[in-house]
Amino acid sequence: MLFLTERDVTRALTMDDVIEAVDGACRSFSDKQVDVPPRITVRVKGESDAAIFLVAVYRSIPFYGVKQASSFPGNAEKGVSTVFADIHLYSTETGEPVAMVSADRLTAMKTGAASAVATQYLAKKGEVILAIIGTGVQARTQLDGIERVRDLKEVRLFDVIKGRAEKFAEEIKTTPSRDYPVVVAATSDGCVRGADIVVTATTSTVPVFSGDSLGEGVHINAVGSFTPFMQEIDTKTVLRAGKIVCDSDEETWAVAGDLLVPFKEGKIGRQAIYSNLGDIVAGKKPGRENDREITIYESVGFAALDIAVAAAAYRKAQQLGIGTHVRNPM
């Protein structure tokens, strides 16, 4: 079995590799070439500290796998990462373990790639203003993915910890290939006002901006909420959306606080979800159809994507001679 560290994953995968893997996983899901059983969500301590276990079994690639991901928001105050993840990859031919992958970096890249794919089909074309709320690890891969599919004329940042947003702004400004203006917004509403694409990448349990602040034609990648008690976007935003797109209806209605809150309020029904992303990528349903509609990609974590990216990392690592072979990691 091959063990891949965070450094190994970083060496093996580029964002382009991950976007390709995510695009393929979306198509496989649409074509029913992957089975995704319901996740298990465990509340470790109270409502905020949680762990999820996700499984996917592929027929289009010879792997199945299990992912564990934890989210402990309070870790930020301890100087520790708020999210940890790992993936175990198995052969569909024999059931034997083939790889154990440290998946913090992989998860961030996968989520950024998924937003890139969603943005490709759901956001307005041409030069756009991108607003990012929450400037942790996820924000970096969100920018990395989205800038590959859209020309950015401005990037706006907001974080409840202003210094964190300022640090990210400096990173962007000192990257030679990024010649667009970067603004650290004073408020979250100011950050999203007039933006064409909005990313929410937080662990918030309450909405992070007001739906009144959004203009026509905005596309939102809501990537932070993945439990029923987490909520980044408010009911008004959900009600204004012309298209709400998810990875999987079943998974989304089980855990997406962004939608479960207005659902429990009686403001929306299950028909509020327009499509899964796979059907749009596969051309079975149209994505954005005009420059006025508001679109939302509600991402809650999806095993089909994680396992596909882990498989891509495993194959690339084998080609490059990266990783450590172990007999029994236990």
C-alpha positions in Angstrom: 0.0 0.0 0.0 1.2 3.5 -0.8 1.1 6.2 1.8 0.9 9.7 0.5 1.7 12.6 2.9 0.4 16.2 2.4 3.8 17.0 0.7 3.4 14.0 -1.6 -0.1 15.2 -2.7 1.1 18.7 -3.3 4.0 17.4 -5.5 1.7 15.0 -7.4 -1.3 17.1 -8.2 -1.8 20.4 -10.0 -5.0 22.3 -9.9 -5.5 21.4 -13.6 -5.2 17.7 -12.7 -7.8 18.1 -10.0 -10.3 20.0 -12.2 -10.0 17.3 -14.8 -10.6 14.6 -12.1 -13.6 16.5 -10.7 -15.1 17.1 -14.1 -14.8 13.3 -14.8 -16.3 12.4 -11.5 -19.3 14.7 -12.2 -19.9 12.9 -15.5 -19.5 9.5 -13.9 -22.1 10.4 -11.3 -24.5 11.6 -14.0 -23.9 8.4 -15.9 -24.5 6.3 -12.8 -21.0 4.9 -12.9 -20.4 5.6 -9.2 -22.4 4.7 -6.1 -22.4 7.1 -3.1 -24.0 5.7 0.0 -25.3 8.1 2.7 -22.6 9.8 4.7 -22.3 9.4 8.5 -22.0 12.6 10.4 -20.8 12.5 14.0 -21.1 15.4 16.5 -17.9 15.0 18.4 -18.4 17.9 20.8 -21.6 19.9 20.8 -22.9 21.2 17.4 -19.8 22.8 16.0 -17.1 20.1 16.3 -18.0 17.3 13.9 -16.6 14.5 11.7 -18.0 13.0 8.6 -17.4 9.7 6.9 -18.0 9.4 3.2 -17.8 6.4 0.8 -17.8 6.1 -3.0 -17.6 3.0 -5.1 -16.6 3.5 -8.8 -17.3 1.4 -11.9 -15.5 3.8 -14.3 -12.2 3.5 -12.3 -11.0 0.5 -10.4 -11.2 2.0 -6.9 -13.5 2.5 -4.0 -12.7 4.5 -0.9 -13.6 6.0 2.4 -12.9 9.6 3.5 -12.9 11.0 7.1 -13.1 14.7 7.5 -13.3 16.7 10.7 -14.2 20.3 11.3 -13.3 21.9 14.7 -13.9 25.7 14.2 -12.5 26.5 17.7 -9.1 25.3 16.5 -8.5 28.7 14.9 -8.1 30.2 18.4 -5.6 27.4 19.2 -3.4 28.1 16.2 -4.4 24.7 14.8 -6.1 23.9 11.4 -9.8 23.8 11.7 -10.1 20.9 9.2 -8.4 17.5 9.0 -9.0 14.7 6.4 -7.7 11.4 5.2 -8.7 9.0 2.5 -8.3 5.2 2.2 -8.3 3.8 -1.3 -9.1 0.2 -2.2 -9.1 -2.0 -5.3 -12.5 -2.9 -6.7 -10.9 -6.1 -8.1 -9.6 -7.6 -4.8 -10.7 -5.3 -2.0 -7.1 -4.8 -0.9 -6.0 -1.4 0.3 -3.9 0.4 -2.3 -3.3 3.8 -0.8 -3.7 5.9 2.4 -3.8 9.6 1.5 -3.4 12.6 3.8 -6.3 14.7 2.5 -6.2 18.2 4.0 -4.6 19.7 0.8 -6.4 17.3 -1.4 -9.8 18.3 0.1 -9.0 22.0 -0.4 -7.9 21.4 -4.0 -11.0 19.3 -4.7 -13.3 21.9 -3.3 -11.6 24.7 -5.3 -11.8 22.5 -8.5 -15.5 21.8 -7.9 -16.2 25.5 -7.6 -14.2 26.0 -10.8 -16.3 23.5 -12.6 -19.5 25.0 -11.2 -18.3 28.5 -12.1 -17.6 27.4 -15.7 -21.2 26.4 -16.2 -23.1 28.8 -13.9 -21.2 32.1 -13.8 -21.4 35.0 -16.3 -18.7 35.0 -18.9 -16.2 37.7 -19.5 -14.2 39.7 -16.9 -15.7 39.3 -13.5 -15.4 40.6 -9.9 -14.8 37.8 -7.4 -15.7 38.2 -3.7 -14.4 35.7 -1.2 -15.7 35.5 2.4 -13.5 33.5 4.7 -9.7 33.6 3.9 -8.4 30.4 5.3 -6.9 27.5 3.3 -10.1 27.0 1.2 -10.0 30.6 0.0 -6.6 30.0 -1.6 -7.7 26.9 -3.6 -11.0 28.6 -4.5 -9.1 31.5 -6.1 -6.7 29.0 -7.7 -9.5 27.1 -9.4 -11.8 30.0 -10.3 -9.0 32.1 -11.9 -8.5 29.2 -14.4 -12.0 29.4 -15.8 -12.7 33.2 -15.6 -10.8 36.4 -16.2 -10.7 38.3 -12.9 -10.9 42.1 -13.0 -11.0 42.5 -9.2 -10.8 40.2 -6.2 -12.4 41.3 -2.9 -11.7 39.6 0.5 -13.5 39.6 3.8 -12.8 37.8 7.0 -14.0 38.3 10.6 -10.3 38.3 11.4 -9.1 41.3 9.3 -5.5 40.4 9.6 -6.1 37.1 8.0 -7.7 38.7 5.0 -4.9 41.3 4.7 -2.3 38.5 4.8 -4.1 36.7 2.0 -4.3 39.9 0.0 -0.5 40.3 0.3 0.0 36.8 -0.9 -2.1 37.5 -4.0 -0.4 40.8 -4.7 3.1 39.3 -4.6 2.2 36.4 -7.0 3.6 37.5 -10.4 0.8 36.0 -12.5 -1.9 37.8 -10.5 -2.1 41.3 -11.8 -5.7 42.1 -10.9 -6.6 44.6 -8.0 -7.2 43.0 -4.6 -9.4 44.8 -2.0 -9.9 43.9 1.7 -13.5 44.9 2.4 -14.6 46.4 5.6 -17.8 44.4 5.7 -19.1 41.2 4.2 -22.0 43.1 2.6 -19.6 45.5 1.0 -17.5 42.6 -0.2 -20.4 41.0 -2.2 -22.1 44.1 -3.4 -21.6 44.4 -7.2 -19.6 41.1 -7.3 -20.2 38.6 -10.2 -19.0 35.6 -8.3 -19.2 35.1 -4.5 -17.4 32.4 -2.6 -18.3 31.6 1.0 -15.6 29.5 2.6 -16.3 29.7 6.4 -17.4 27.4 9.2 -20.2 29.8 10.2 -23.4 28.7 11.8 -25.1 32.0 10.8 -25.4 33.8 7.4 -22.2 35.7 6.5 -23.9 38.4 4.3 -27.3 39.7 3.6 -29.2 38.6 0.5 -30.2 42.2 -0.1 -26.6 43.0 -0.9 -26.5 40.8 -4.0 -26.9 42.2 -7.5 -28.5 40.5 -10.5 -26.6 37.8 -12.3 -24.3 36.8 -9.4 -23.1 33.2 -9.0 -22.4 31.9 -5.5 -20.2 29.0 -4.6 -21.3 28.1 -1.1 -18.6 25.7 0.1 -18.4 26.0 3.9 -21.7 24.5 5.2 -21.7 20.7 5.3 -23.8 20.0 8.4 -27.4 20.8 9.2 -26.4 23.4 11.8 -24.0 25.3 9.6 -25.3 28.2 7.5 -23.5 30.7 5.3 -26.2 32.1 3.1 -29.5 33.5 4.3 -33.1 32.5 3.3 -33.4 35.6 1.1 -30.4 34.6 -1.0 -31.9 31.1 -1.4 -35.3 32.6 -2.4 -33.7 34.9 -5.0 -31.8 32.1 -6.7 -33.1 31.1 -10.1 -31.0 27.9 -10.1 -29.6 26.0 -7.0 -27.2 23.3 -8.1 -25.8 20.6 -5.8 -23.5 17.5 -6.0 -26.2 15.1 -5.0 -29.8 15.8 -4.0 -29.8 13.1 -1.3 -26.6 14.3 0.3 -27.6 17.9 0.1 -31.0 17.5 1.8 -29.4 15.5 4.5 -26.8 18.0 5.7 -26.9 21.4 3.9 -27.8 23.9 6.6 -28.0 26.6 3.9 -31.1 24.9 2.5 -32.4 23.0 5.5 -33.0 26.3 7.4 -35.4 27.8 4.8 -36.9 24.3 4.3 -37.7 24.0 8.0 -39.1 27.5 7.9 -41.5 26.4 5.1 -40.0 28.9 2.6 -38.8 26.3 0.1 -39.5 22.7 -0.9 -37.3 20.0 -2.3 -38.0 21.2 -5.8 -35.8 24.2 -4.9 -32.8 22.2 -6.2 -32.6 22.6 -9.9 -30.1 20.0 -10.8 -27.0 18.1 -9.7 -23.7 19.5 -11.2 -23.0 16.2 -13.0 -26.1 16.5 -15.2 -25.1 20.1 -16.2 -21.5 19.0 -16.9 -22.8 16.1 -19.0 -25.0 18.4 -21.0 -28.3 16.9 -19.8 -29.5 20.2 -18.3 -28.5 23.7 -19.2 -26.4 25.8 -16.8 -26.7 29.6 -16.8 -29.2 30.8 -19.4 -29.0 34.6 -19.0 -27.0 37.3 -17.3 -29.7 38.2 -14.8 -30.4 34.9 -13.0 -28.8 34.3 -9.6 -27.2 30.8 -9.3 -25.9 28.9 -6.3 -23.6 25.9 -6.2 -24.3 24.3 -2.8 -21.3 22.2 -2.0 -21.4 20.0 1.1 -18.6 17.6 0.3 -19.1 14.7 -2.0 -17.3 11.3 -1.9 -17.5 10.8 -5.6 -15.2 13.8 -6.1 -12.8 13.0 -3.2 -12.3 9.4 -4.3 -11.7 10.4 -7.9 -9.1 13.0 -6.9 -7.4 10.5 -4.5 -7.2 8.0 -7.3 -5.6 10.7 -9.5 -3.1 11.4 -6.8 -2.3 7.7 -6.4 -1.8 7.2 -10.1 0.3 10.3 -10.5 2.4 9.4 -7.5 3.1 6.0 -9.0 4.3 7.6 -12.2 6.6 10.1 -10.3 7.9 7.6 -7.8 6.3 9.6 -4.9 5.1 8.2 -1.6 6.1 5.5 0.9 5.2 1.8 0.5 4.0 0.3 3.7 2.8 -3.3 4.5 0.5 -2.5 7.4 0.0 1.2 8.5 -1.6 0.0 11.7 
